[in-house]
Amino acid sequence: MAVYEIWLANDRGERIELLDPFEFEFSRVLNGYGFGKFVVAFDEVLFNLVGVDYQVHVYRAWDGGQLSLYNAYLIRNKAATDFATHEQEMTFRGPDIRELLARRIVAFAADSSQALKTDNADDMMKAIVDENLGASAAAARDISGDGLSIQADSATGASITKAFAWKNVLTTLQQIADTSAIAGTPIYFDFALSVSDPVTGALAFEFQTFGDFADRDIRSSTIPGVAFSKEFGNLAMVHYEEDYVTEANYIYAGGQGTGAQREVVEVSDSDRINASIFNRRELFANASGASTTAGITGIANERLNDKRPRKIAHAELLDTDDTTFVKDWDVGSLVTVRAFGQSFDELIKAVSVQLGRNGAEQINARFEHGSFIGNAQERIISMLGDYGKRLGALETEDKERDDTTYNTFSDGDTTPSVSAGRLFVTANTGATSITTFDDGYDGQWIEVYVNDANTTFVDGATLILNGGGNFAAASGSTLSLRLRSSAWYEVGRNAQ
């Protein structure tokens, strides 16, 4: 039986208290981030002490193994409940520490050396992290003094050229990984966690890239394979599907220019098109941020890859002596799943662990098959109860819109439209007071990057800012908001 220690820590990762949860759930995701939920007895002092980005550290030991740090979660939601029975409990929820990558954009102009690169995919990833979160970032963006380090370059990924000005860092890393995989060299990235101070328990997290997971590869001739089936007694449930619903296989990408002068690049996948006589499915991709044909083509290929069909499986795997979780398999492992009269070699894309109030541990894994490995954040939220479902519903709604390109507001627009997506940048040449945002939908989340020194967000009935005052934003600031019942509510800001 697995043994756990769950520690509460402050935002610097320094331990505060050993928790004794009634129940908990946590997950990890390959090339993305997972979520955690931890339910403990209510403690008034502790509840009031916990602030934004306080941490929960999960230590785990398999039966007979050594206790070691498995993951760390950043608290973004806390709740207290007083039941009719007078029992009181509190719940801490939030993403794991890899979500830090999603908190930054590539805050550099198009065609700058930081936003347009030619390099090996793995080294390009490291440079992006360094320039936007690490020692090469501006002081206000640099977290290298708070635990982040970056692995040395290794030049193992495919050589690629990519432009990504104003795009989300995590999304950019995922797209680079996909581009390298399409070129024949899969690349994965992760934070390798360690305890930097054994006294305080403070964390260190190194951004690393990997060319493969050969030490867990079932095809290796020297490493024993890991296989799951009901016959072996280590597979409780398995679900498999092939999903073509949102497929697009012929992409028109429009670059700069207007009308007949706009450069348009076409890319397609003939094998996918020929899957049926009706299967040509077209999509237009806005590549106006790219200034070269190569850049437009790169964006077109990204959309072609994003909209491919997927083969997906998820299963409840049993922790046995021969297939022990973490020891024998984990996120990133390539394993064999035998079900429905077939054998599938599957990459474990995500793992969710639940420990109920009865002490029973349940482990669920999500797989993606072969060339269908996805680039987007594979949300494991659905495994994490009502809070996760709420986030999942909002993110699914937002996902239908473009969440990788920053759209520029019109100069001087005091009620700019947000129908184009969820990421926006200002370009005001004169004093502009934004009082609300037009064309939003309930639940929509937006992030506005201020790229001038002339923008003020005005607190009011339809734009509700934290603290109740106006926000005169300096250049480089960001403001995040969500629309609720016709009013935009501030979610957070980064004031420069």
C-alpha positions as CSV (number, residue, x, y, z in Angstrom):
1,M,0.0,0.0,0.0
2,A,1.3,3.4,-1.0
3,V,2.3,5.9,1.8
4,Y,1.7,9.7,1.5
5,E,2.9,12.8,3.2
6,I,1.0,16.0,2.2
7,W,2.7,19.3,3.2
8,L,1.4,22.8,3.2
9,A,4.0,25.4,2.2
10,N,4.1,29.1,1.6
11,D,4.5,30.7,-1.8
12,R,8.3,30.3,-1.5
13,G,7.8,26.6,-1.0
14,E,8.8,26.6,2.7
15,R,6.9,24.1,4.8
16,I,4.2,25.3,7.2
17,E,2.4,22.2,8.4
18,L,2.0,18.5,7.7
19,L,-1.6,18.0,6.6
20,D,-3.8,15.0,7.3
21,P,-6.4,15.0,4.5
22,F,-9.8,13.4,4.6
23,E,-9.4,12.9,0.9
24,F,-7.4,14.2,-2.0
25,E,-7.0,14.0,-5.8
26,F,-4.1,15.1,-7.9
27,S,-2.8,14.7,-11.5
28,R,0.1,15.2,-13.7
29,V,0.1,15.8,-17.5
30,L,2.8,15.3,-20.1
31,N,3.8,18.6,-21.8
32,G,1.3,20.4,-19.7
33,Y,0.1,20.7,-16.1
34,G,-2.3,18.9,-13.8
35,F,-4.5,19.9,-10.9
36,G,-4.8,19.0,-7.2
37,K,-7.6,19.0,-4.6
38,F,-7.0,18.5,-0.9
39,V,-9.7,18.3,1.8
40,V,-8.7,18.6,5.4
41,A,-10.3,19.5,8.8
42,F,-11.1,23.2,9.1
43,D,-8.5,25.2,11.0
44,E,-9.3,28.9,11.3
45,V,-5.7,30.1,11.7
46,L,-4.5,28.0,8.8
47,F,-7.3,28.9,6.5
48,N,-6.8,32.6,7.0
49,L,-3.0,32.2,6.6
50,V,-3.1,30.5,3.2
51,G,-2.7,33.0,0.4
52,V,-2.4,33.0,-3.3
53,D,0.2,30.4,-4.6
54,Y,0.8,28.8,-1.3
55,Q,1.8,25.3,-2.1
56,V,0.8,21.7,-1.4
57,H,3.7,19.2,-1.7
58,V,2.8,15.6,-2.4
59,Y,5.3,13.0,-1.2
60,R,4.6,9.4,-2.1
61,A,6.3,6.0,-1.5
62,W,5.2,2.8,-3.2
63,D,4.9,-0.3,-1.0
64,G,8.5,-0.9,0.2
65,G,9.9,2.2,-1.5
66,Q,11.3,5.4,-0.2
67,L,9.2,8.5,0.4
68,S,10.0,11.1,-2.3
69,L,8.6,14.3,-3.7
70,Y,6.0,13.5,-6.5
71,N,4.5,16.9,-7.3
72,A,3.8,20.4,-6.0
73,Y,0.5,22.3,-6.5
74,L,-0.2,26.1,-6.3
75,I,-3.3,27.0,-4.3
76,R,-5.6,29.2,-6.4
77,N,-8.8,28.4,-4.7
78,K,-9.7,27.8,-1.0
79,A,-13.1,27.0,0.5
80,A,-14.5,26.2,3.9
81,T,-17.7,24.2,4.6
82,D,-19.7,23.9,7.8
83,F,-22.0,20.9,7.5
84,A,-25.4,20.4,9.3
85,T,-23.6,17.8,11.5
86,H,-21.3,20.7,12.7
87,E,-18.3,19.0,11.0
88,Q,-16.1,21.6,9.3
89,E,-13.6,21.1,6.6
90,M,-11.6,23.2,4.2
91,T,-10.5,22.5,0.6
92,F,-7.4,23.7,-1.3
93,R,-7.3,23.5,-5.1
94,G,-5.0,24.5,-7.8
95,P,-2.7,23.6,-10.7
96,D,0.7,22.0,-10.4
97,I,3.8,24.1,-10.6
98,R,4.2,23.6,-14.4
99,E,1.3,26.0,-14.8
100,L,3.9,28.8,-14.2
101,L,4.7,28.3,-17.9
102,A,1.1,29.4,-18.8
103,R,1.4,32.6,-16.8
104,R,3.8,34.2,-19.3
105,I,3.5,35.4,-22.8
106,V,6.4,35.8,-25.2
107,A,6.4,39.6,-24.5
108,F,8.5,40.6,-27.5
109,A,7.8,42.2,-30.8
110,A,7.5,40.2,-34.0
111,D,10.8,39.6,-35.8
112,S,12.8,40.2,-32.6
113,S,15.4,37.6,-31.7
114,Q,13.2,36.6,-28.8
115,A,10.1,36.0,-30.9
116,L,11.5,34.6,-34.1
117,K,14.0,31.8,-33.8
118,T,15.8,29.1,-35.8
119,D,17.2,26.4,-33.5
120,N,16.9,22.8,-32.3
121,A,13.4,22.5,-30.8
122,D,14.6,21.6,-27.3
123,D,17.1,24.4,-27.2
124,M,14.5,26.8,-28.5
125,M,12.2,25.8,-25.7
126,K,14.9,26.5,-23.1
127,A,15.6,29.9,-24.6
128,I,11.9,30.9,-24.5
129,V,11.6,29.9,-20.8
130,D,14.9,31.7,-20.0
131,E,13.8,34.9,-21.8
132,N,10.3,35.1,-20.3
133,L,10.7,33.4,-16.8
134,G,14.4,33.0,-16.2
135,A,17.6,35.0,-15.7
136,S,17.4,36.6,-19.2
137,A,13.9,38.0,-18.5
138,A,13.2,41.5,-17.2
139,A,13.5,41.7,-13.4
140,A,9.8,41.7,-12.8
141,R,9.3,38.5,-14.8
142,D,12.4,36.7,-13.6
143,I,11.8,33.8,-11.1
144,S,15.2,32.3,-11.3
145,G,15.8,33.4,-7.8
146,D,12.7,31.6,-6.6
147,G,13.6,28.1,-7.6
148,L,13.7,28.0,-11.4
149,S,16.7,26.8,-13.3
150,I,17.1,25.7,-16.9
151,Q,18.9,22.6,-18.2
152,A,21.9,23.1,-20.5
153,D,21.3,23.0,-24.2
154,S,21.6,19.5,-25.8
155,A,20.5,20.0,-29.5
156,T,18.5,16.8,-29.6
157,G,15.3,18.2,-31.2
158,A,14.6,18.8,-34.9
159,S,15.9,22.1,-36.3
160,I,13.0,24.4,-36.9
161,T,12.1,28.0,-37.5
162,K,9.2,29.5,-35.6
163,A,7.6,32.9,-34.9
164,F,5.6,33.4,-31.6
165,A,5.4,37.1,-30.7
166,W,2.8,37.7,-28.0
167,K,1.8,34.1,-27.7
168,N,1.4,32.2,-24.5
169,V,4.7,30.5,-23.4
170,L,3.1,27.1,-22.6
171,T,1.1,27.0,-25.8
172,T,4.3,27.9,-27.7
173,L,6.3,25.1,-26.1
174,Q,3.5,22.6,-26.9
175,Q,3.5,23.8,-30.6
176,I,7.3,23.5,-30.8
177,A,7.1,19.9,-29.4
178,D,4.5,19.1,-32.0
179,T,6.6,20.6,-34.8
180,S,9.6,18.6,-33.8
181,A,7.5,15.4,-33.6
182,I,6.1,16.0,-37.1
183,A,9.7,16.3,-38.3
184,G,10.5,12.9,-36.8
185,T,12.0,13.8,-33.4
186,P,9.6,13.8,-30.5
187,I,10.5,16.3,-27.7
188,Y,8.9,16.5,-24.2
189,F,9.4,19.1,-21.5
190,D,8.9,19.1,-17.8
191,F,9.9,20.6,-14.5
192,A,12.2,18.3,-12.5
193,L,11.4,18.9,-8.9
194,S,13.8,18.7,-6.0
195,V,14.1,19.9,-2.4
196,S,16.6,22.8,-2.3
197,D,16.6,23.1,1.5
198,P,16.0,20.0,3.5
199,V,15.2,22.1,6.6
200,T,12.5,24.3,5.1
201,G,11.5,21.9,2.3
202,A,11.8,24.7,-0.2
203,L,11.5,23.6,-3.8
204,A,13.8,23.8,-6.8
205,F,12.4,23.2,-10.3
206,E,14.6,22.8,-13.3
207,F,13.0,23.1,-16.8
208,Q,14.2,20.1,-18.8
209,T,13.6,18.6,-22.2
210,F,13.7,15.0,-23.2
211,G,14.1,13.2,-26.6
212,D,12.4,10.1,-25.4
213,F,11.5,8.0,-22.4
214,A,13.7,5.0,-23.3
215,D,14.0,3.8,-19.7
216,R,10.3,3.0,-19.8
217,D,9.9,2.1,-23.4
218,I,8.2,-1.2,-24.0
219,R,10.0,-1.6,-27.3
220,S,13.4,-1.5,-25.6
221,S,15.3,-4.8,-25.9
222,T,16.9,-4.3,-22.5
223,I,14.1,-3.0,-20.3
224,P,11.2,-5.3,-19.4
225,G,7.9,-4.1,-20.9
226,V,4.9,-3.0,-18.9
227,A,1.6,-4.3,-20.1
228,F,-1.9,-3.9,-18.7
229,S,-4.9,-6.2,-19.3
230,K,-7.8,-7.6,-17.3
231,E,-6.2,-11.0,-17.7
232,F,-3.1,-9.7,-15.9
233,G,-5.2,-8.4,-13.1
234,N,-3.9,-4.8,-13.4
235,L,-6.6,-3.2,-15.6
236,A,-9.9,-2.4,-14.0
237,M,-11.5,-0.3,-16.7
238,V,-10.6,0.9,-20.2
239,H,-12.3,3.2,-22.7
240,Y,-11.1,3.7,-26.2
241,E,-12.3,6.1,-28.9
242,E,-11.4,7.5,-32.3
243,D,-12.6,11.2,-32.6
244,Y,-12.9,12.9,-36.0
245,V,-15.6,15.5,-35.0
246,T,-13.4,18.6,-35.1
247,E,-11.0,17.5,-37.8
248,A,-9.7,19.9,-40.4
249,N,-7.4,18.5,-43.1
250,Y,-7.1,21.4,-45.7
251,I,-5.8,24.7,-44.3
252,Y,-5.8,28.1,-46.0
253,A,-3.5,30.4,-44.0
254,G,-3.7,34.1,-44.7
255,G,-0.7,36.3,-44.2
256,Q,-0.2,40.0,-44.5
257,G,-2.0,42.2,-47.1
258,T,-5.6,42.7,-48.0
259,G,-7.9,41.4,-50.8
260,A,-6.2,39.8,-53.7
261,Q,-2.8,41.1,-52.4
262,R,-3.0,39.0,-49.2
263,E,-0.6,36.1,-49.3
264,V,-2.4,32.7,-48.8
265,V,-0.6,29.4,-48.2
266,E,-2.4,26.1,-48.5
267,V,-1.4,22.9,-46.7
268,S,-3.2,19.6,-46.5
269,D,-3.0,15.9,-45.5
270,S,-4.1,13.8,-48.4
271,D,-4.3,10.6,-46.4
272,R,-6.8,12.2,-44.0
273,I,-8.7,13.7,-46.9
274,N,-9.1,10.4,-48.6
275,A,-10.4,8.6,-45.5
276,S,-13.8,9.0,-47.1
277,I,-15.2,10.6,-50.3
278,F,-16.6,13.5,-48.2
279,N,-13.7,14.0,-45.8
280,R,-12.1,17.1,-47.2
281,R,-12.6,19.5,-44.3
282,E,-11.3,23.1,-44.8
283,L,-10.3,25.8,-42.3
284,F,-8.9,29.3,-42.6
285,A,-6.0,30.2,-40.3
286,N,-5.2,33.9,-39.6
287,A,-1.4,34.2,-40.1
288,S,-1.3,38.0,-40.4
289,G,1.4,38.1,-37.7
290,A,3.8,36.3,-40.0
291,S,5.9,38.4,-42.3
292,T,7.4,35.5,-44.5
293,T,6.0,32.6,-46.5
294,A,7.8,30.2,-44.2
295,G,6.1,31.8,-41.2
296,I,2.7,31.5,-42.8
297,T,3.4,27.9,-43.8
298,G,4.5,27.1,-40.2
299,I,1.2,28.5,-38.8
300,A,-0.8,26.6,-41.4
301,N,1.0,23.3,-40.5
302,E,0.3,24.0,-36.8
303,R,-3.4,24.3,-37.4
304,L,-3.3,21.2,-39.6
305,N,-1.8,19.3,-36.7
306,D,-4.1,20.9,-34.1
307,K,-7.1,19.7,-36.0
308,R,-6.1,16.2,-36.7
309,P,-8.3,13.3,-35.5
310,R,-7.3,11.6,-32.3
311,K,-7.2,8.1,-30.9
312,I,-7.6,8.3,-27.2
313,A,-7.9,5.8,-24.4
314,H,-8.3,6.2,-20.6
315,A,-8.2,3.4,-18.1
316,E,-8.2,2.7,-14.4
317,L,-4.9,1.0,-13.8
318,L,-4.2,-1.2,-10.8
319,D,-1.1,-0.8,-8.7
320,T,0.3,-4.3,-8.5
321,D,3.6,-5.9,-7.5
322,D,4.6,-6.3,-11.2
323,T,3.2,-2.9,-12.4
324,T,3.9,-0.5,-9.6
325,F,2.9,3.2,-10.1
326,V,6.0,5.5,-10.3
327,K,8.4,2.6,-9.9
328,D,7.4,0.9,-13.2
329,W,5.3,3.4,-15.0
330,D,4.2,7.1,-14.8
331,V,3.4,10.0,-17.0
332,G,5.5,9.7,-20.2
333,S,5.7,5.9,-20.0
334,L,5.1,3.9,-23.2
335,V,3.1,0.8,-22.2
336,T,1.0,-1.9,-23.8
337,V,-2.8,-2.0,-23.1
338,R,-4.6,-5.1,-24.2
339,A,-8.3,-4.8,-24.6
340,F,-11.1,-5.3,-27.2
341,G,-9.1,-8.1,-28.8
342,Q,-6.2,-5.8,-29.7
343,S,-2.9,-4.6,-28.2
344,F,-2.2,-0.9,-28.2
345,D,1.3,0.6,-27.5
346,E,0.2,3.8,-25.7
347,L,2.0,6.8,-24.3
348,I,0.7,7.8,-20.9
349,K,-0.3,11.4,-21.4
350,A,-1.8,12.1,-18.0
351,V,-2.3,10.4,-14.6
352,S,-4.9,11.2,-11.9
353,V,-4.7,9.7,-8.4
354,Q,-7.5,9.8,-5.9
355,L,-7.4,8.7,-2.3
356,G,-10.9,8.5,-0.8
357,R,-12.1,8.8,2.8
358,N,-12.0,5.0,3.0
359,G,-8.3,5.1,2.3
360,A,-8.7,3.4,-1.1
361,E,-6.3,4.6,-3.8
362,Q,-7.6,4.8,-7.4
363,I,-5.2,5.6,-10.3
364,N,-6.5,6.7,-13.7
365,A,-4.4,7.1,-16.8
366,R,-5.1,8.9,-20.1
367,F,-3.3,7.7,-23.2
368,E,-2.9,9.0,-26.7
369,H,-2.0,6.8,-29.5
370,G,1.1,7.0,-31.8
371,S,1.1,9.9,-34.2
372,F,-2.0,11.3,-32.5
373,I,-0.2,12.5,-29.5
374,G,-1.7,16.0,-28.8
375,N,0.0,19.3,-28.5
376,A,-2.6,21.1,-26.5
377,Q,-2.9,21.0,-22.7
378,E,-4.7,17.7,-22.1
379,R,-7.0,18.8,-19.3
380,I,-7.3,16.2,-16.6
381,I,-9.7,18.6,-14.8
382,S,-12.7,16.3,-15.4
383,M,-11.2,13.9,-12.9
384,L,-11.1,16.5,-10.2
385,G,-14.8,17.0,-9.1
386,D,-17.1,20.0,-9.4
387,Y,-14.3,22.6,-9.3
388,G,-12.5,20.9,-12.2
389,K,-15.7,20.5,-14.1
390,R,-16.5,24.2,-13.8
391,L,-13.0,25.1,-15.0
392,G,-13.2,22.5,-17.7
393,A,-16.5,23.9,-19.0
394,L,-15.1,27.4,-19.2
395,E,-11.9,26.3,-20.9
396,T,-13.8,24.2,-23.4
397,E,-15.9,27.2,-24.3
398,D,-12.9,29.4,-24.7
399,K,-11.0,26.8,-26.6
400,E,-13.3,27.1,-29.6
401,R,-11.8,30.6,-30.1
402,D,-8.2,31.4,-31.0
403,D,-6.2,31.2,-27.8
404,T,-2.7,31.5,-29.2
405,T,-2.7,34.9,-31.1
406,Y,-2.8,38.3,-29.6
407,N,-5.4,40.5,-31.4
408,T,-4.7,44.2,-31.5
409,F,-7.4,46.6,-30.3
410,S,-8.2,49.6,-32.5
411,D,-6.3,52.8,-31.6
412,G,-8.4,54.9,-29.2
413,D,-11.3,52.4,-28.8
414,T,-12.8,52.8,-25.4
415,T,-15.1,49.8,-25.7
416,P,-13.1,47.4,-27.9
417,S,-14.6,44.2,-29.2
418,V,-13.3,40.8,-27.8
419,S,-15.1,38.6,-30.4
420,A,-11.8,37.7,-32.1
421,G,-10.5,35.5,-29.2
422,R,-9.3,35.9,-25.7
423,L,-5.8,37.4,-26.0
424,F,-5.5,41.1,-26.8
425,V,-2.9,43.9,-27.0
426,T,-3.4,47.6,-26.9
427,A,-1.8,50.1,-29.3
428,N,-3.2,53.5,-28.2
429,T,-1.3,56.5,-29.4
430,G,-3.3,58.9,-27.2
431,A,-5.0,58.8,-23.8
432,T,-7.7,56.1,-23.9
433,S,-10.0,55.1,-21.1
434,I,-11.4,51.6,-21.6
435,T,-14.8,51.4,-19.8
436,T,-15.9,47.9,-21.0
437,F,-15.4,45.3,-23.7
438,D,-18.0,44.7,-26.5
439,D,-19.2,41.4,-28.0
440,G,-18.2,39.1,-25.1
441,Y,-20.1,36.0,-24.0
442,D,-20.9,34.9,-20.4
443,G,-18.0,33.1,-18.9
444,Q,-15.5,34.4,-21.4
445,W,-12.0,35.0,-20.1
446,I,-9.7,37.6,-21.7
447,E,-6.2,38.8,-21.1
448,V,-5.1,42.3,-22.2
449,Y,-1.4,43.1,-22.7
450,V,-0.8,46.9,-22.6
451,N,1.7,47.9,-25.3
452,D,1.6,51.6,-24.7
453,A,1.6,54.2,-22.0
454,N,-1.8,55.7,-22.8
455,T,-4.3,53.1,-21.5
456,T,-6.5,53.4,-18.4
457,F,-9.1,50.8,-17.4
458,V,-12.0,52.5,-15.7
459,D,-13.7,50.8,-12.8
460,G,-17.5,50.9,-13.1
461,A,-20.7,48.9,-13.4
462,T,-19.6,46.8,-16.3
463,L,-15.8,46.8,-15.6
464,I,-15.3,45.8,-12.0
465,L,-11.6,46.1,-10.9
466,N,-10.0,44.8,-7.7
467,G,-9.9,47.5,-5.1
468,G,-12.6,49.6,-6.8
469,G,-10.2,52.1,-8.5
470,N,-9.1,52.8,-12.0
471,F,-6.0,51.0,-13.4
472,A,-3.6,53.4,-15.2
473,A,-1.5,50.7,-16.8
474,A,2.1,51.1,-17.6
475,S,3.5,49.6,-20.8
476,G,4.1,45.9,-20.3
477,S,1.2,45.4,-17.8
478,T,-1.4,42.7,-18.3
479,L,-5.0,42.6,-17.0
480,S,-7.1,39.4,-16.9
481,L,-10.9,39.5,-16.7
482,R,-13.9,37.2,-17.0
483,L,-17.5,38.2,-18.1
484,R,-20.2,37.4,-15.7
485,S,-23.9,38.6,-16.1
486,S,-22.9,41.5,-18.4
487,A,-20.1,42.7,-16.2
488,W,-16.3,42.1,-16.6
489,Y,-14.6,41.1,-13.3
490,E,-10.9,41.4,-12.8
491,V,-9.2,38.0,-12.3
492,G,-5.7,39.3,-11.9
493,R,-3.1,41.8,-13.1
494,N,0.6,42.2,-13.6
495,A,1.3,45.9,-13.1
496,Q,4.7,47.1,-14.4
